[in-house]
Amino acid sequence: MRLIIGFVIVVAVVAGVLLPEVFFVVDETNQAIVTRFNEAQRHTSEPGLYTKTPFIDRVIYLDKRLLVFDAPPDSLLTKDKKRLIIDVYARGRIIDPRKFIEEVATEARGKQRAIEIVSSELRREIGLDNQSEIIEASREQVMANLKEAVRPKLAEFGIAIEDVRIKRADFPDEIAGSVHERMKAERKRKADKERAEGAKKDLEVRADVDKQAAIIRSAAQRDADVIRGCGEAQAIMIFAEAFEQDPEFYTFQRSLEMYASALSQETTIIGQSSDLGSIFEVIRNKVIEASASPTSVDLTGIDSDLPSRCDQLDAESAARKLLSDTFDISLHAFVLNSVVEVEWPDAALGCPVEGQSYDQVVVPGYVMVFDQDNMKYIVNTDSTGLQLAVC
């Protein structure tokens, strides 16, 4: 029994020693190189169980995934003799394990050699560009050039480069503060310029608005004065005509108006009731005296063209509104250049529409010419401004 147990132990020990020397396993992430006396014999990248010659062959495992060659940050000199702290890394994979083993022997040493090559080519490439170009504009081009420069050199070690990236490109600590201050000053200069341009535009807009407001106010005041004058003139004519028709009734009506005005609800009369008669008599006599003045008024002295000019104002206002609505421009932006009185032969007002018939009746009116921003606009109207036409 003891012999059997001893035999089993011996077999287990021999198996434990021989099996690793005979078999080796390749997983999905690795590739294996079998060497004999430090010379590569065969290579396999497919996962599975493989055999080798015990005690003579040695297996070296290499990662077949994408490797990262991360170079430490370095202070590099640019073309304009300024320094930048550049942090770069590259990514690649081992595509020729035999050449890799022959040149660098181990994966760690291969990574170190790749980092040295990337750093050396980066130093040379940075020396070809100015500091501002690297930071602002040409970083992508630098990475592309660097990738093409390291590709053939890493291929000598069996490594295919996939990508090269600059993680950061910063100023050295000793000059970063001054650079930041210059950047702040530059941004402040641009901001001040934008503010100044905005203030200038604001003043221009306000000045234009104030100008337009002054024009509108003066035009409105002018129109109001003209309309008020027309109204007062027409009132005088109406009163004069009324007095001529029935002077006695006119004075009686004016007396009643004066009674209502003089004896309002808050009027207090001190005296006897018989005194009211004398008060009314005084008021009536004063009204008769005031009403007698129109008899000296010569109606022929009143401008007979006044109604026509008032109608012209109505026609001008209507024409302005038509132009404003048509062209979406302020009413007072149109300056009246000239007015000509005409008699239109029909209701078309000189602008007939093809296929439409018009009453053959003479229509008195105007031809008005307006100016606006070096453009002329002609509007035909009737005498009252109720009919308008733009040819």
C-alpha positions as CSV (number, residue, x, y, z in Angstrom):
1,M,0.0,0.0,0.0
2,R,2.8,2.3,0.9
3,L,4.5,1.5,-2.4
4,I,1.3,2.5,-4.3
5,I,1.0,5.7,-2.5
6,G,4.6,6.6,-3.1
7,F,4.3,5.7,-6.8
8,V,1.3,8.1,-7.1
9,I,3.1,10.8,-5.4
10,V,6.1,10.4,-7.7
11,V,3.9,10.4,-10.8
12,A,2.1,13.6,-9.6
13,V,5.4,15.3,-9.0
14,V,6.7,14.3,-12.4
15,A,3.5,15.4,-14.1
16,G,3.6,18.7,-12.2
17,V,7.1,19.3,-13.4
18,L,6.7,18.0,-17.0
19,L,3.3,19.3,-17.9
20,P,4.2,23.1,-17.8
21,E,7.3,22.2,-19.8
22,V,5.3,20.4,-22.5
23,F,2.1,22.4,-22.8
24,F,1.3,26.2,-22.8
25,V,-1.9,28.1,-23.2
26,V,-2.6,31.2,-25.4
27,D,-5.7,33.2,-24.5
28,E,-7.7,35.7,-26.6
29,T,-5.6,38.8,-25.6
30,N,-2.1,37.4,-26.1
31,Q,0.1,36.0,-28.8
32,A,3.1,33.6,-28.1
33,I,6.6,33.3,-29.4
34,V,8.4,30.0,-28.8
35,T,12.2,30.5,-28.6
36,R,15.0,28.0,-28.5
37,F,18.3,29.2,-27.2
38,N,17.0,32.8,-27.5
39,E,16.1,32.3,-31.2
40,A,12.4,32.5,-32.3
41,Q,11.1,29.3,-33.6
42,R,7.5,29.8,-34.1
43,H,4.7,32.2,-33.4
44,T,1.0,31.7,-32.7
45,S,-1.8,34.2,-32.0
46,E,-4.8,31.9,-32.0
47,P,-6.1,31.0,-28.6
48,G,-5.7,27.4,-27.5
49,L,-3.5,24.7,-26.0
50,Y,0.0,24.1,-27.6
51,T,3.1,22.0,-27.0
52,K,6.8,22.7,-26.9
53,T,10.0,20.8,-26.3
54,P,10.5,20.5,-22.5
55,F,13.4,22.3,-20.9
56,I,14.7,23.6,-24.3
57,D,11.9,25.8,-25.6
58,R,10.8,28.9,-23.8
59,V,7.5,30.8,-24.4
60,I,7.3,34.6,-24.5
61,Y,3.8,36.2,-24.3
62,L,3.0,39.5,-26.1
63,D,-0.2,41.5,-25.9
64,K,-1.9,41.6,-29.2
65,R,-4.3,44.4,-28.2
66,L,-3.7,48.1,-28.8
67,L,-0.8,49.3,-26.6
68,V,-0.5,52.9,-25.2
69,F,2.9,54.5,-25.3
70,D,2.5,57.4,-22.9
71,A,5.5,59.8,-22.9
72,P,6.0,62.0,-19.8
73,P,5.4,65.7,-20.1
74,D,8.5,67.5,-21.5
75,S,9.6,71.1,-21.9
76,L,10.2,71.7,-25.6
77,L,11.6,74.6,-27.5
78,T,9.5,76.0,-30.4
79,K,10.7,77.7,-33.6
80,D,10.4,81.2,-32.1
81,K,12.6,80.1,-29.1
82,K,9.8,79.8,-26.6
83,R,9.0,76.8,-24.4
84,L,6.0,74.7,-24.1
85,I,5.1,71.8,-21.8
86,I,3.9,69.0,-24.2
87,D,2.3,65.8,-23.0
88,V,1.9,63.3,-25.8
89,Y,0.9,59.6,-26.2
90,A,0.8,57.1,-29.0
91,R,-1.2,54.0,-29.6
92,G,-0.1,51.0,-31.6
93,R,0.0,47.2,-31.7
94,I,2.7,44.5,-32.2
95,I,2.2,43.1,-35.7
96,D,5.5,41.3,-36.1
97,P,6.3,39.4,-32.9
98,R,9.5,37.8,-34.3
99,K,11.0,41.1,-35.2
100,F,9.9,42.6,-31.9
101,I,11.5,39.9,-29.9
102,E,14.7,40.1,-31.9
103,E,15.0,43.9,-31.5
104,V,13.8,44.6,-28.0
105,A,13.4,41.2,-26.3
106,T,10.6,42.2,-23.9
107,E,7.3,44.1,-24.1
108,A,8.4,46.6,-21.4
109,R,11.6,47.4,-23.2
110,G,9.7,47.8,-26.5
111,K,7.3,50.3,-24.9
112,Q,10.2,52.3,-23.6
113,R,11.9,52.4,-27.0
114,A,8.6,53.5,-28.6
115,I,8.2,56.3,-26.1
116,E,11.8,57.4,-26.7
117,I,11.2,57.6,-30.5
118,V,7.9,59.5,-30.1
119,S,9.5,62.0,-27.7
120,S,12.5,62.5,-30.1
121,E,10.3,63.1,-33.1
122,L,8.0,65.4,-31.1
123,R,10.9,67.5,-30.1
124,R,12.0,67.8,-33.8
125,E,8.4,68.6,-35.0
126,I,7.7,71.2,-32.3
127,G,10.9,73.0,-33.3
128,L,9.4,73.6,-36.8
129,D,6.4,75.7,-35.5
130,N,5.9,78.9,-33.5
131,Q,4.4,78.7,-30.0
132,S,1.2,80.5,-31.0
133,E,0.6,78.2,-34.0
134,I,0.9,75.1,-31.9
135,I,-1.5,76.4,-29.3
136,E,-4.1,78.0,-31.6
137,A,-4.0,76.5,-35.1
138,S,-1.6,73.8,-36.1
139,R,-1.9,71.1,-33.4
140,E,-3.8,68.7,-35.7
141,Q,-1.1,69.1,-38.3
142,V,1.7,68.5,-35.8
143,M,0.1,65.3,-34.7
144,A,-0.4,64.1,-38.3
145,N,3.3,64.9,-39.1
146,L,4.4,63.2,-35.9
147,K,2.5,60.1,-36.7
148,E,4.1,59.8,-40.2
149,A,7.5,60.4,-38.7
150,V,7.4,57.7,-36.1
151,R,5.6,55.1,-38.3
152,P,8.7,53.8,-40.2
153,K,10.9,53.8,-37.1
154,L,8.5,51.8,-35.0
155,A,7.9,49.4,-37.9
156,E,11.6,48.4,-37.4
157,F,10.5,46.9,-34.0
158,G,7.5,45.2,-35.4
159,I,5.1,47.8,-34.1
160,A,2.3,49.4,-36.2
161,I,1.4,52.9,-35.0
162,E,-2.3,53.7,-35.0
163,D,-2.5,57.2,-33.6
164,V,-0.6,60.0,-31.9
165,R,-2.2,62.6,-29.7
166,I,-1.1,65.6,-27.8
167,K,-2.9,65.6,-24.5
168,R,-2.0,69.1,-23.5
169,A,0.3,71.9,-24.6
170,D,0.8,74.4,-21.8
171,F,3.1,77.3,-21.0
172,P,5.8,76.7,-18.4
173,D,4.8,77.8,-14.9
174,E,7.3,80.7,-14.8
175,I,5.6,82.4,-17.8
176,A,2.0,81.1,-17.5
177,G,1.0,84.1,-15.2
178,S,2.3,86.7,-17.7
179,V,0.6,84.9,-20.6
180,H,-2.7,84.8,-18.8
181,E,-2.4,88.5,-18.0
182,R,-1.7,89.3,-21.7
183,M,-4.7,87.1,-22.7
184,K,-6.9,89.0,-20.2
185,A,-5.7,92.3,-21.5
186,E,-6.4,91.3,-25.1
187,R,-9.9,90.1,-24.2
188,K,-10.5,93.3,-22.3
189,R,-9.3,95.3,-25.3
190,K,-11.7,93.5,-27.6
191,A,-14.5,93.9,-25.0
192,D,-13.9,97.6,-24.7
193,K,-13.9,97.9,-28.5
194,E,-17.3,96.1,-28.7
195,R,-18.7,98.3,-25.9
196,A,-17.4,101.4,-27.7
197,E,-19.0,100.3,-31.0
198,G,-22.2,99.5,-29.1
199,A,-22.3,102.9,-27.4
200,K,-21.6,104.6,-30.8
201,K,-24.5,102.7,-32.4
202,D,-26.7,103.5,-29.4
203,L,-26.0,107.2,-29.8
204,E,-26.6,107.0,-33.5
205,V,-30.0,105.3,-33.0
206,R,-31.0,107.7,-30.2
207,A,-30.0,110.7,-32.3
208,D,-32.0,109.4,-35.3
209,V,-35.0,108.6,-33.1
210,D,-34.8,112.1,-31.5
211,K,-34.6,113.6,-34.9
212,Q,-37.6,111.6,-36.2
213,A,-39.5,112.5,-33.0
214,A,-38.8,116.2,-33.5
215,I,-39.9,116.0,-37.1
216,I,-43.1,114.2,-36.2
217,R,-43.9,116.7,-33.4
218,S,-43.3,119.7,-35.6
219,A,-45.3,118.2,-38.4
220,A,-48.1,117.3,-36.0
221,Q,-48.0,120.9,-34.5
222,R,-48.1,122.3,-38.0
223,D,-51.1,120.2,-39.0
224,A,-52.8,121.0,-35.8
225,D,-52.3,124.8,-36.3
226,V,-53.6,124.5,-39.9
227,I,-56.6,122.5,-38.8
228,R,-57.4,124.8,-35.9
229,G,-57.1,127.8,-38.3
230,C,-59.5,126.1,-40.8
231,G,-61.9,125.4,-38.0
232,E,-61.8,129.0,-36.6
233,A,-62.3,130.4,-40.1
234,Q,-65.2,128.2,-40.8
235,A,-66.7,129.0,-37.5
236,I,-66.5,132.8,-38.2
237,M,-68.1,132.2,-41.6
238,I,-70.9,130.1,-40.0
239,F,-71.6,132.7,-37.3
240,A,-71.6,135.5,-40.0
241,E,-74.1,133.6,-42.1
242,A,-76.3,132.9,-39.2
243,F,-76.4,136.5,-38.1
244,E,-77.3,137.6,-41.6
245,Q,-80.2,135.2,-41.8
246,D,-81.9,136.3,-38.5
247,P,-80.1,138.8,-36.3
248,E,-82.9,138.9,-33.7
249,F,-82.9,135.1,-33.2
250,Y,-79.1,135.0,-33.2
251,T,-78.9,137.6,-30.4
252,F,-81.6,135.8,-28.4
253,Q,-79.7,132.5,-28.6
254,R,-76.5,134.1,-27.6
255,S,-78.3,135.8,-24.7
256,L,-79.5,132.4,-23.4
257,E,-76.0,131.0,-23.7
258,M,-74.7,134.0,-21.7
259,Y,-77.4,133.5,-19.0
260,A,-76.4,129.8,-18.7
261,S,-72.7,130.8,-18.5
262,A,-73.1,133.7,-16.0
263,L,-75.7,132.1,-13.8
264,S,-74.2,128.7,-13.1
265,Q,-75.3,126.5,-10.2
266,E,-72.6,127.9,-7.9
267,T,-73.6,131.6,-8.6
268,T,-74.9,133.5,-5.6
269,I,-77.0,136.7,-6.2
270,I,-77.4,139.0,-3.3
271,G,-80.5,141.3,-3.5
272,Q,-84.2,141.1,-4.3
273,S,-85.9,139.0,-6.9
274,S,-86.8,142.2,-8.8
275,D,-83.0,142.7,-9.3
276,L,-82.9,139.7,-11.7
277,G,-84.7,141.6,-14.4
278,S,-82.1,144.3,-14.5
279,I,-79.3,141.7,-14.5
280,F,-80.9,139.9,-17.5
281,E,-81.4,143.3,-19.2
282,V,-77.7,144.2,-18.8
283,I,-76.6,140.8,-20.1
284,R,-79.0,141.1,-23.1
285,N,-77.8,144.6,-24.0
286,K,-74.2,143.5,-23.9
287,V,-75.0,140.5,-26.1
288,I,-76.8,142.8,-28.6
289,E,-73.8,145.1,-28.7
290,A,-71.4,142.2,-29.2
291,S,-73.6,140.6,-31.8
292,A,-73.8,143.9,-33.7
293,S,-70.2,143.7,-34.7
294,P,-70.7,141.1,-37.5
295,T,-72.6,143.8,-39.4
296,S,-69.3,145.5,-40.1
297,V,-67.7,142.3,-41.3
298,D,-67.2,142.2,-45.0
299,L,-67.5,138.5,-46.0
300,T,-65.8,139.2,-49.2
301,G,-62.6,139.9,-47.1
302,I,-62.5,136.2,-46.0
303,D,-60.3,134.1,-48.1
304,S,-62.6,132.3,-50.5
305,D,-60.0,129.6,-51.1
306,L,-59.9,128.6,-47.4
307,P,-62.2,125.6,-47.8
308,S,-60.1,124.4,-50.7
309,R,-56.9,124.6,-48.7
310,C,-58.5,122.8,-45.8
311,D,-59.7,120.1,-48.2
312,Q,-56.1,120.0,-49.5
313,L,-54.8,119.2,-46.0
314,D,-57.3,116.3,-45.7
315,A,-56.2,115.0,-49.1
316,E,-52.5,115.3,-48.1
317,S,-53.1,113.4,-44.8
318,A,-54.9,110.7,-46.7
319,A,-52.1,110.4,-49.3
320,R,-49.5,110.2,-46.6
321,K,-51.4,107.4,-44.9
322,L,-51.8,105.5,-48.1
323,L,-48.0,105.7,-48.8
324,S,-47.2,104.7,-45.2
325,D,-49.5,101.6,-45.4
326,T,-48.2,100.6,-48.8
327,F,-44.5,100.9,-48.1
328,D,-44.5,100.3,-44.4
329,I,-42.7,103.7,-43.7
330,S,-43.5,106.3,-41.1
331,L,-46.1,108.9,-42.2
332,H,-43.8,111.9,-41.6
333,A,-41.0,110.3,-43.6
334,F,-42.8,111.5,-46.7
335,V,-42.1,115.2,-47.5
336,L,-44.6,117.0,-49.7
337,N,-42.7,118.4,-52.7
338,S,-45.5,119.9,-54.8
339,V,-49.3,120.0,-55.2
340,V,-51.1,120.7,-58.4
341,E,-54.9,121.2,-58.6
342,V,-56.5,119.2,-61.4
343,E,-59.9,118.1,-62.7
344,W,-60.0,114.4,-63.4
345,P,-62.2,113.4,-66.3
346,D,-63.5,110.4,-64.5
347,A,-63.4,108.5,-61.2
348,A,-60.2,106.7,-62.2
349,L,-58.2,109.8,-61.1
350,G,-55.8,109.3,-63.9
351,C,-54.9,105.7,-63.0
352,P,-57.4,103.5,-64.8
353,V,-57.5,99.7,-64.3
354,E,-57.7,97.7,-67.4
355,G,-61.1,96.1,-67.9
356,Q,-62.8,98.4,-65.4
357,S,-65.3,101.1,-66.4
358,Y,-65.7,104.5,-64.6
359,D,-68.4,107.1,-64.5
360,Q,-67.6,110.0,-66.9
361,V,-67.9,112.7,-64.3
362,V,-65.4,115.5,-63.6
363,V,-63.7,115.0,-60.3
364,P,-61.8,117.9,-58.9
365,G,-58.6,116.9,-57.0
366,Y,-54.8,117.1,-56.7
367,V,-51.6,115.6,-58.0
368,M,-49.3,115.4,-55.0
369,V,-45.6,114.6,-55.2
370,F,-43.8,113.3,-52.1
371,D,-40.1,112.8,-51.5
372,Q,-38.6,110.1,-49.3
373,D,-35.0,109.0,-49.2
374,N,-34.2,110.3,-52.7
375,M,-37.3,108.6,-54.1
376,K,-40.4,110.4,-55.5
377,Y,-43.9,109.1,-55.0
378,I,-46.9,110.5,-56.9
379,V,-50.4,110.2,-55.5
380,N,-53.6,111.3,-57.3
381,T,-56.5,112.3,-55.0
382,D,-60.0,113.9,-55.2
383,S,-60.6,117.2,-53.5
384,T,-61.5,115.6,-50.1
385,G,-59.0,112.8,-50.0
386,L,-61.7,110.1,-50.0
387,Q,-60.5,108.8,-53.3
388,L,-56.8,108.0,-53.9
389,A,-54.8,106.4,-56.7
390,V,-51.1,105.6,-57.1
391,C,-50.2,104.9,-60.7
